Amino acid sequence: MTLWFDTHSHLQDEDFAPDFPEVLDRAKKAGVSRIM
């Protein structure tokens, strides 16, 4: 199993704020196991 790590996510950007939980859910469904 390949583990994917997003090391350049910019999740603090206000553009992600309105749907932050959905952003995390989509990442998880895409196979991202860690976001730094």
PQR file of N, CA, C, O and H, with PARSE charges and radii, in Angstrom:
ATOM      1  N   MET A   1       0.835  -1.183   0.000 -0.4000 1.5000
ATOM      2  CA  MET A   1       0.000   0.000   0.000 -0.0000 2.0000
ATOM      3  C   MET A   1       0.880   1.246   0.000  0.5500 1.7000
ATOM      4  O   MET A   1       1.804   1.364   0.804 -0.5500 1.4000
ATOM      5  N   THR A   2       0.590   2.153  -0.889 -0.4000 1.5000
ATOM      6  CA  THR A   2       1.329   3.405  -0.968 -0.0000 2.0000
ATOM      7  C   THR A   2       0.696   4.432  -0.045  0.5500 1.7000
ATOM      8  O   THR A   2      -0.519   4.631  -0.066 -0.5500 1.4000
ATOM      9  H   THR A   2      -0.161   2.057  -1.542  0.4000 1.0000
ATOM     10  N   LEU A   3       1.523   5.083   0.764 -0.4000 1.5000
ATOM     11  CA  LEU A   3       1.041   6.159   1.629 -0.0000 2.0000
ATOM     12  C   LEU A   3       1.424   7.494   1.003  0.5500 1.7000
ATOM     13  O   LEU A   3       2.580   7.701   0.632 -0.5500 1.4000
ATOM     14  H   LEU A   3       2.509   4.921   0.781  0.4000 1.0000
ATOM     15  N   TRP A   4       0.472   8.385   0.885 -0.4000 1.5000
ATOM     16  CA  TRP A   4       0.715   9.706   0.316 -0.0000 2.0000
ATOM     17  C   TRP A   4       0.730  10.742   1.430  0.5500 1.7000
ATOM     18  O   TRP A   4      -0.136  10.744   2.304 -0.5500 1.4000
ATOM     19  H   TRP A   4      -0.467   8.217   1.186  0.4000 1.0000
ATOM     20  N   PHE A   5       1.728  11.626   1.389 -0.4000 1.5000
ATOM     21  CA  PHE A   5       1.876  12.703   2.353 -0.0000 2.0000
ATOM     22  C   PHE A   5       1.847  14.023   1.597  0.5500 1.7000
ATOM     23  O   PHE A   5       2.632  14.219   0.670 -0.5500 1.4000
ATOM     24  H   PHE A   5       2.432  11.624   0.679  0.4000 1.0000
ATOM     25  N   ASP A   6       0.963  14.922   1.974 -0.4000 1.5000
ATOM     26  CA  ASP A   6       0.912  16.250   1.375 -0.0000 2.0000
ATOM     27  C   ASP A   6       1.751  17.169   2.244  0.5500 1.7000
ATOM     28  O   ASP A   6       1.377  17.473   3.376 -0.5500 1.4000
ATOM     29  H   ASP A   6       0.324  14.762   2.728  0.4000 1.0000
ATOM     30  N   THR A   7       2.890  17.615   1.716 -0.4000 1.5000
ATOM     31  CA  THR A   7       3.806  18.448   2.493 -0.0000 2.0000
ATOM     32  C   THR A   7       3.740  19.917   2.086  0.5500 1.7000
ATOM     33  O   THR A   7       4.529  20.733   2.562 -0.5500 1.4000
ATOM     34  H   THR A   7       3.194  17.369   0.796  0.4000 1.0000
ATOM     35  N   HIS A   8       2.806  20.251   1.213 -0.4000 1.5000
ATOM     36  CA  HIS A   8       2.707  21.636   0.736 -0.0000 2.0000
ATOM     37  C   HIS A   8       1.230  21.984   0.553  0.5500 1.7000
ATOM     38  O   HIS A   8       0.808  22.360  -0.541 -0.5500 1.4000
ATOM     39  H   HIS A   8       2.164  19.588   0.827  0.4000 1.0000
ATOM     40  N   SER A   9       0.456  21.860   1.611 -0.4000 1.5000
ATOM     41  CA  SER A   9      -1.001  21.905   1.482 -0.0000 2.0000
ATOM     42  C   SER A   9      -1.636  23.297   1.586  0.5500 1.7000
ATOM     43  O   SER A   9      -2.672  23.540   0.967 -0.5500 1.4000
ATOM     44  H   SER A   9       0.798  21.555   2.499  0.4000 1.0000
ATOM     45  N   HIS A  10      -1.047  24.200   2.340 -0.4000 1.5000
ATOM     46  CA  HIS A  10      -1.607  25.545   2.549 -0.0000 2.0000
ATOM     47  C   HIS A  10      -3.035  25.512   3.090  0.5500 1.7000
ATOM     48  O   HIS A  10      -3.854  26.356   2.728 -0.5500 1.4000
ATOM     49  H   HIS A  10      -0.206  24.003   2.843  0.4000 1.0000
ATOM     50  N   LEU A  11      -3.336  24.543   3.954 -0.4000 1.5000
ATOM     51  CA  LEU A  11      -4.695  24.427   4.489 -0.0000 2.0000
ATOM     52  C   LEU A  11      -5.103  25.618   5.349  0.5500 1.7000
ATOM     53  O   LEU A  11      -6.290  25.799   5.619 -0.5500 1.4000
ATOM     54  H   LEU A  11      -2.671  23.857   4.248  0.4000 1.0000
ATOM     55  N   GLN A  12      -4.157  26.425   5.778 -0.4000 1.5000
ATOM     56  CA  GLN A  12      -4.489  27.611   6.562 -0.0000 2.0000
ATOM     57  C   GLN A  12      -5.043  28.725   5.681  0.5500 1.7000
ATOM     58  O   GLN A  12      -5.539  29.725   6.200 -0.5500 1.4000
ATOM     59  H   GLN A  12      -3.192  26.278   5.559  0.4000 1.0000
ATOM     60  N   ASP A  13      -4.968  28.575   4.366 -0.4000 1.5000
ATOM     61  CA  ASP A  13      -5.464  29.589   3.441 -0.0000 2.0000
ATOM     62  C   ASP A  13      -6.973  29.763   3.610  0.5500 1.7000
ATOM     63  O   ASP A  13      -7.707  28.780   3.714 -0.5500 1.4000
ATOM     64  H   ASP A  13      -4.565  27.763   3.944  0.4000 1.0000
ATOM     65  N   GLU A  14      -7.424  30.989   3.637 -0.4000 1.5000
ATOM     66  CA  GLU A  14      -8.852  31.270   3.849 -0.0000 2.0000
ATOM     67  C   GLU A  14      -9.742  30.677   2.756  0.5500 1.7000
ATOM     68  O   GLU A  14     -10.939  30.493   2.979 -0.5500 1.4000
ATOM     69  H   GLU A  14      -6.828  31.788   3.552  0.4000 1.0000
ATOM     70  N   ASP A  15      -9.194  30.378   1.594 -0.4000 1.5000
ATOM     71  CA  ASP A  15      -9.988  29.768   0.521 -0.0000 2.0000
ATOM     72  C   ASP A  15     -10.529  28.398   0.919  0.5500 1.7000
ATOM     73  O   ASP A  15     -11.555  27.963   0.396 -0.5500 1.4000
ATOM     74  H   ASP A  15      -8.222  30.527   1.413  0.4000 1.0000
ATOM     75  N   PHE A  16      -9.853  27.718   1.836 -0.4000 1.5000
ATOM     76  CA  PHE A  16     -10.294  26.394   2.274 -0.0000 2.0000
ATOM     77  C   PHE A  16     -11.304  26.459   3.423  0.5500 1.7000
ATOM     78  O   PHE A  16     -11.968  25.464   3.713 -0.5500 1.4000
ATOM     79  H   PHE A  16      -9.019  28.072   2.261  0.4000 1.0000
ATOM     80  N   ALA A  17     -11.428  27.604   4.073 -0.4000 1.5000
ATOM     81  CA  ALA A  17     -12.249  27.730   5.279 -0.0000 2.0000
ATOM     82  C   ALA A  17     -13.714  27.326   5.100  0.5500 1.7000
ATOM     83  O   ALA A  17     -14.244  26.617   5.955 -0.5500 1.4000
ATOM     84  H   ALA A  17     -10.889  28.413   3.838  0.4000 1.0000
ATOM     85  N   PRO A  18     -14.386  27.742   4.034 -0.5600 1.5000
ATOM     86  CA  PRO A  18     -15.819  27.429   3.934  0.2800 2.0000
ATOM     87  C   PRO A  18     -16.146  25.934   3.916  0.5500 1.7000
ATOM     88  O   PRO A  18     -17.195  25.520   4.409 -0.5500 1.4000
ATOM     89  N   ASP A  19     -15.249  25.132   3.350 -0.4000 1.5000
ATOM     90  CA  ASP A  19     -15.541  23.695   3.263 -0.0000 2.0000
ATOM     91  C   ASP A  19     -14.379  22.845   3.762  0.5500 1.7000
ATOM     92  O   ASP A  19     -14.078  21.788   3.209 -0.5500 1.4000
ATOM     93  H   ASP A  19     -14.397  25.469   2.950  0.4000 1.0000
ATOM     94  N   PHE A  20     -13.730  23.333   4.828 -0.4000 1.5000
ATOM     95  CA  PHE A  20     -12.549  22.655   5.364 -0.0000 2.0000
ATOM     96  C   PHE A  20     -12.771  21.165   5.648  0.5500 1.7000
ATOM     97  O   PHE A  20     -11.936  20.352   5.252 -0.5500 1.4000
ATOM     98  H   PHE A  20     -13.975  24.192   5.278  0.4000 1.0000
ATOM     99  N   PRO A  21     -13.865  20.774   6.321 -0.5600 1.5000
ATOM    100  CA  PRO A  21     -14.068  19.338   6.571  0.2800 2.0000
ATOM    101  C   PRO A  21     -14.163  18.520   5.278  0.5500 1.7000
ATOM    102  O   PRO A  21     -13.681  17.390   5.211 -0.5500 1.4000
ATOM    103  N   GLU A  22     -14.786  19.103   4.263 -0.4000 1.5000
ATOM    104  CA  GLU A  22     -14.909  18.401   2.988 -0.0000 2.0000
ATOM    105  C   GLU A  22     -13.555  18.274   2.291  0.5500 1.7000
ATOM    106  O   GLU A  22     -13.275  17.266   1.643 -0.5500 1.4000
ATOM    107  H   GLU A  22     -15.178  20.022   4.318  0.4000 1.0000
ATOM    108  N   VAL A  23     -12.717  19.308   2.431 -0.4000 1.5000
ATOM    109  CA  VAL A  23     -11.365  19.255   1.860 -0.0000 2.0000
ATOM    110  C   VAL A  23     -10.602  18.083   2.466  0.5500 1.7000
ATOM    111  O   VAL A  23      -9.961  17.317   1.747 -0.5500 1.4000
ATOM    112  H   VAL A  23     -12.945  20.127   2.957  0.4000 1.0000
ATOM    113  N   LEU A  24     -10.669  17.946   3.782 -0.4000 1.5000
ATOM    114  CA  LEU A  24      -9.980  16.843   4.455 -0.0000 2.0000
ATOM    115  C   LEU A  24     -10.562  15.497   4.050  0.5500 1.7000
ATOM    116  O   LEU A  24      -9.826  14.528   3.868 -0.5500 1.4000
ATOM    117  H   LEU A  24     -11.189  18.569   4.366  0.4000 1.0000
ATOM    118  N   ASP A  25     -11.871  15.435   3.908 -0.4000 1.5000
ATOM    119  CA  ASP A  25     -12.521  14.191   3.504 -0.0000 2.0000
ATOM    120  C   ASP A  25     -12.099  13.783   2.093  0.5500 1.7000
ATOM    121  O   ASP A  25     -11.822  12.610   1.843 -0.5500 1.4000
ATOM    122  H   ASP A  25     -12.470  16.223   4.055  0.4000 1.0000
ATOM    123  N   ARG A  26     -12.051  14.743   1.174 -0.4000 1.5000
ATOM    124  CA  ARG A  26     -11.623  14.431  -0.200 -0.0000 2.0000
ATOM    125  C   ARG A  26     -10.178  13.954  -0.225  0.5500 1.7000
ATOM    126  O   ARG A  26      -9.842  13.029  -0.965 -0.5500 1.4000
ATOM    127  H   ARG A  26     -12.276  15.696   1.378  0.4000 1.0000
ATOM    128  N   ALA A  27      -9.324  14.578   0.577 -0.4000 1.5000
ATOM    129  CA  ALA A  27      -7.925  14.152   0.639 -0.0000 2.0000
ATOM    130  C   ALA A  27      -7.831  12.720   1.144  0.5500 1.7000
ATOM    131  O   ALA A  27      -7.093  11.908   0.586 -0.5500 1.4000
ATOM    132  H   ALA A  27      -9.597  15.329   1.178  0.4000 1.0000
ATOM    133  N   LYS A  28      -8.572  12.412   2.191 -0.4000 1.5000
ATOM    134  CA  LYS A  28      -8.565  11.056   2.752 -0.0000 2.0000
ATOM    135  C   LYS A  28      -9.048  10.045   1.720  0.5500 1.7000
ATOM    136  O   LYS A  28      -8.444   8.984   1.557 -0.5500 1.4000
ATOM    137  H   LYS A  28      -9.172  13.072   2.644  0.4000 1.0000
ATOM    138  N   LYS A  29     -10.131  10.368   1.028 -0.4000 1.5000
ATOM    139  CA  LYS A  29     -10.672   9.465   0.008 -0.0000 2.0000
ATOM    140  C   LYS A  29      -9.715   9.288  -1.167  0.5500 1.7000
ATOM    141  O   LYS A  29      -9.750   8.266  -1.852 -0.5500 1.4000
ATOM    142  H   LYS A  29     -10.621  11.229   1.161  0.4000 1.0000
ATOM    143  N   ALA A  30      -8.859  10.288  -1.399 -0.4000 1.5000
ATOM    144  CA  ALA A  30      -7.876  10.211  -2.477 -0.0000 2.0000
ATOM    145  C   ALA A  30      -6.629   9.444  -2.058  0.5500 1.7000
ATOM    146  O   ALA A  30      -5.734   9.219  -2.873 -0.5500 1.4000
ATOM    147  H   ALA A  30      -8.832  11.119  -0.842  0.4000 1.0000
ATOM    148  N   GLY A  31      -6.565   9.038  -0.777 -0.4000 1.5000
ATOM    149  CA  GLY A  31      -5.446   8.243  -0.305 -0.0000 2.0000
ATOM    150  C   GLY A  31      -4.378   9.016   0.440  0.5500 1.7000
ATOM    151  O   GLY A  31      -3.319   8.467   0.744 -0.5500 1.4000
ATOM    152  H   GLY A  31      -7.292   9.221  -0.116  0.4000 1.0000
ATOM    153  N   VAL A  32      -4.635  10.284   0.742 -0.4000 1.5000
ATOM    154  CA  VAL A  32      -3.675  11.078   1.510 -0.0000 2.0000
ATOM    155  C   VAL A  32      -3.769  10.647   2.968  0.5500 1.7000
ATOM    156  O   VAL A  32      -4.838  10.709   3.575 -0.5500 1.4000
ATOM    157  H   VAL A  32      -5.496  10.730   0.495  0.4000 1.0000
ATOM    158  N   SER A  33      -2.637  10.207   3.526 -0.4000 1.5000
ATOM    159  CA  SER A  33      -2.650   9.710   4.901 -0.0000 2.0000
ATOM    160  C   SER A  33      -2.129  10.730   5.908  0.5500 1.7000
ATOM    161  O   SER A  33      -2.407  10.614   7.102 -0.5500 1.4000
ATOM    162  H   SER A  33      -1.769  10.156   3.033  0.4000 1.0000
ATOM    163  N   ARG A  34      -1.384  11.721   5.447 -0.4000 1.5000
ATOM    164  CA  ARG A  34      -0.854  12.754   6.341 -0.0000 2.0000
ATOM    165  C   ARG A  34      -0.822  14.079   5.589  0.5500 1.7000
ATOM    166  O   ARG A  34      -0.516  14.126   4.397 -0.5500 1.4000
ATOM    167  H   ARG A  34      -1.158  11.816   4.478  0.4000 1.0000
ATOM    168  N   ILE A  35      -1.143  15.153   6.303 -0.4000 1.5000
ATOM    169  CA  ILE A  35      -1.034  16.501   5.752 -0.0000 2.0000
ATOM    170  C   ILE A  35      -0.190  17.307   6.725  0.5500 1.7000
ATOM    171  O   ILE A  35      -0.497  17.385   7.914 -0.5500 1.4000
ATOM    172  H   ILE A  35      -1.392  15.116   7.271  0.4000 1.0000
ATOM    173  N   MET A  36       0.865  17.898   6.213 -0.4000 1.5000
ATOM    174  CA  MET A  36       1.791  18.649   7.065 -0.0000 2.0000
ATOM    175  C   MET A  36       1.702  20.127   6.748  0.5500 1.7000
ATOM    176  O   MET A  36       2.404  20.933   7.358 -0.5500 1.4000
ATOM    177  H   MET A  36       1.115  17.834   5.247  0.4000 1.0000
TER
END
